[in-house]
Amino acid sequence: MKHPDDDNELFNRLEAEMATDSKGDVVDLDKARSARAESPNGTADASADSGPDRSGDPQPTESADSETGESDDSGPALVDRPASTRTGPGLIDRIRDSKRLDVIPVWMKSRAEFAEAMRWLAGHVGHTIAFHAVRVPFLYVPKLIWRSPHGALNTLGRIGRWAVDAEGEPLRQAEARRENSELYLKLSRQRDRRVRLRMLLTVFGGLFTLGLGLFLVFGAAPMTQVIAAMVAVLGFGLAGVPADAPLATRAVIKTEVQKLTSDIVVKAMASIGIGQIASAVAKGGDGIRFVAPITREGPGWRADIDLPLGVTVADVADRRARLASGLRRPLGCVWPDADPNEHEGRLILWVGDRDLSKTGIVKWQLANARRHDIFKRNPFGIDPRGRAQSVPMIQHNILIGSLPGQGKTASVRVLACGAALDPSVELWLHENKGTGDLDSLECVSHRFVSGIDDDSIKYAADSLKLLREEVMRRAAAIKKLPRDLCPDKRITRQIADKRSLKLWPLVGVFDECQNLFAHPKYGKQAGDDAEFIIKLGRALGVILILATQRPDKDSLPTGISGNVSIRFALKVAGQVENDMILGTSAYKNGVRATSFRPEIDAGNGYLVGATALPVVVRTAYLDDNATHAIAQRALALRKAEGTLSGHALGEDSEAVTGPSYDLLADVAAVVPPTEERVWNERIAARLAELRPEVYGGWKGENVTSALKPHGVKTTGVAGTTDDGARTTRRGIVRDDLMKAIAERDESRGAA
């Protein structure tokens, strides 16, 4: 039981505290007594004494006589204590944590954006010059000639008014009406002085002009007369141009886009139906805070905003249509995004000058490239701000989905062409729609099928079965590699270039895969195989690209959709389809491919997994002609490096069960273009390293006899041995080898 002396001691301590505190804090006695109460287990509760108060300052845990080493638990717990004047990080910390703005604008640091800006500027200036150059002889000069008489009269009238000081006449008349004789006389004397001087200048000027005219008429050369007449006519024509009828018309009519200001943003944000934002704006509070000035970024305006407490970027993105209405901009111009480097309430609002759907066709960056490295990111399209977006392919699998006609196959074509431009990549293409969208790439495909019939579906299912076996083979092969060559147990560029390891990248494309996975006979096993490949093949260089227009549990097994790392969704029908492609809760988090407009936004989609945050991308577009040109470059690359295989070499598709071997292609692979002539014994050693199971034990004479049926003749080749001695041995000329390969391919194509 509490002793009465305890209360007396409490009040004594309270009076002492109030005496030292000039502010006279009020103490809640009930809370003070409860702080002294014992805990249920019989021990004193020291939390009230040692914990922080509401202001965040720690309470003292020792009494004034703590020097004796005895603790004092009798102190009251004060409430509403004044907060410390020094809270949060210090000045140096705030300066260190502050965000520094870019010295050089972002568009100038990006080569692509700078080049795009310069191209636009050059095009703008060039158009303006061409516009006026066309109109000078047919419009502007006739106008000047027509207006030159009026201009001559205007010029004479202005000279006359200047000579007699007519501009001062209204002032002199006004003073005369006011009967201010003194000021009127001063103005009159000033006018007389002006008129004497001006009349003198006018007379001399007239005489000089008359003499110049007589000289031009009677004494000047014809060319001088023509030039003088043109100058006079054009000059008088300019003088005769009315103020309300300018000579030149505008070459470019500027589209007036309202500048984005903080007032416009605040009003628009308050209108989207989020209670916390509306109440903060209504009360005049700082619920919406602009952390940086609104600036131009690309073809639009950028605003960095801190939302009210409890409001996330997803809440705003969920109401993008209302926000666009509040900003009075088309839906395709308004793009709210999160800042991955800040908290969940940091909104980056970008408002474009032009609807993303009106950007036009996006040119693929590799459309004219000679080759590409699949271990680098594959260019894919642009975001609403005009920044290039790319997709990593190695160690990833890709899922693409949309309604029909929204650009799904065009997206697949961009990825497939990027893979084709790397000659080390083995392409397995399956187009299960039967329209021939990928036919241009057939010439570089190891396996290829186009059709929707049962045989085509079976072929695609067999490919997945073979890919599953290939994954298992690669897993065993990569396990045996030494640590210095493969420290991370995954395929690298160095490993892929060693053809003898047979671990080059393998890309399997399955367009309209819903026809495969929903097939009553082959679908279930194909789904199991695809799931196995996606889970294990990522680090082994096996890449799957799946595209579907019907994303549901039957046509796209959840084991596949749940394990794909990169997803791209164009226009989809509803929330279920959206989350099947983009991942669970994507719709709830504001990543909604349902917001795209049918046909209008074709080619626009949400890309997830390729960047830190989901981003809207307008994909590059390749028509059939452009795809064919890229495929022909890819074919030439593969011929030069000897990497053509399977279907591209005309092999029986049913007999293809793994990597194929071609002697001429293998010899071309081990004899680089820099070696015009090479000894056969060196070719044999390189072939044994490339494929020891095929060419192991070969010598120079084996190469000679093997190449003879193909028409590649051997001859004496001068060279240097490993010891540095010069000698001549049997070898081949690389041009003869490439000629034999070309003739063989031509004969196969004719067949």
Secondary structure, 3 states (H helix, E strand, C coil): CCCHHHHHHHHHHHHHHHHHCCCCCCCCHHHHHHHHCECCCCCECCHHHHCECCCCCECCCCCCCHHHCCCCCCCCCCCCCCCCCCCCCCHHHHHHHCCCCCCCCHHHHCHHHHHHHHHHHHHHHHHHHHHHHHHHHHHHHHHHHHHHHHHHHHHHHHHHHHHCCHHHHHHHHHHHHCCCHHHHHHHHHHHHHHHHHHHHHHHHHHHHHHHHHHHHHHCCCHHHHHHHHHHHHHHHHHHCCCCCCCCCCCCCCCCCCCCCCHHHHHHHHHCCCCHHHHHHHHCCCCCCEECCCCEECCCEEEEEEECCCCCCHHHHHCCHHHHHHHHCCCHHHEEEEECCCCCCCEEEEEEECCCHHHCCCCCCCCCCCCCCCCCCCEEEEECCCCCEEEECCCCCCEEEECCCCCCHHHHHHHHHHHHHCCCCCEEEEEECCCCCCCHHHHHHEEEEEECCCHHHHHHHHHHHHHHHHHHHHHHHHHHCCCCCCCCCCCCCHHHHHCHHHCCCCEEEEEECCHHHHCCCCCHHHHHHHHHHHHHHCHHHCEEEEEEECCCCCCCCCHHHHCCCCEEEECCCCCHHHHHHHHCCCCCCCCCCHHHCCCCCCCCEEEEECCCCCCEEEEECCCCHHHHHHHHHHHHHHHHHHCCCCHHHHCCCHHHCCCCCCCHHHHHHHHCCCCCCEEEHHHHHHHHHHHCHHHHCCCCHHHHHHHHHHHCCCCEEEEEECCCCCEEEEEEEEHHHHHHHHHHHHHHHHHC
